[in-house]
Amino acid sequence: MKLIGSTTSPYVRRIRILLDEEPYEFINLDIYGEGRDELRKNNPALKIPVLEDDGQEIFDSRIIARYLSAKQGRDPLTWDQQNQLTLIDGANDSAVTLLLSKKSGINVEEDLMFWNLQRERIMMTLRTLAAMVDDGQFEEWNYPSICLYCMVDWMEFRDLVDWTGVESLLSFRDSRKHKPWVEQTDPRQP
Ligand SMILES: N[C@@H](CCC(=O)N[C@@H](CS)C(=O)NCC(=O)O)C(=O)O
């Protein structure tokens, strides 16, 4: 099994944590630099992660998680858990858009419809997820919790969010820092 990704991507990190003790090769690419040709060869959508297993290529972390879950004979996620993933992915995608825009030299703090929509989605989603954390919905260390952890930790690492009013998310993150594979996959490490 081979996982193509990067050490900084929150979508790749969730799969690395999910893979746990599973033996696999990790290909760490700089997708905006010298690793781009390799990415072009592996995913026409030009996104990471990509999983390769027994000649089968799988794109998108959500589908990779489904593939691994089926392979390991685990129960599928409930509809409520699927909704949690949709919320996490929505906020995470908007945050990636903000980061790439910033890296392109765009001022994302400007009062423009597109940036306002991204910021509104991020904050509304984070408030909903914080309430779910307070309600005990992320107590179990399962795939939705892993995804929430990776998103919160990445947003803090990239300094993309004002955490006022959603501090529960940081407490959630802080209390799970020592879970298996979390420290080894910290994006702050080289
Ligand atoms: N829905 C995808 C999102 C993956 C994604 O956006 N990955 C980012 C890295 S954090 C990426 O490859 N971005 C490249 C780009 O947007 O050009 C998944 O869950 O795998």
The ligand as a Gaussian input file, in Angstrom:
#p B3LYP/6-31G(d) Opt

LIG

0 1
 N      -11.744000      16.569000      -0.793000
 C      -10.319000      16.328000      -0.821000
 C       -9.570000      17.601000      -0.488000
 C       -8.079000      17.408000      -0.557000
 C       -7.326000      18.739000      -0.645000
 O       -7.918000      19.802000      -0.856000
 N       -6.022000      18.636000      -0.466000
 C       -5.205000      19.831000      -0.633000
 C       -3.973000      19.768000       0.244000
 S       -4.363000      20.213000       1.889000
 C       -4.737000      19.891000      -2.052000
 O       -4.336000      18.890000      -2.605000
 N       -4.812000      21.065000      -2.654000
 C       -4.342000      21.299000      -3.972000
 C       -5.074000      22.405000      -4.660000
 O       -6.119000      22.829000      -4.123000
 O       -4.608000      22.823000      -5.713000
 C       -9.968000      15.208000       0.169000
 O      -10.690000      15.049000       1.163000
 O       -9.017000      14.462000      -0.069000

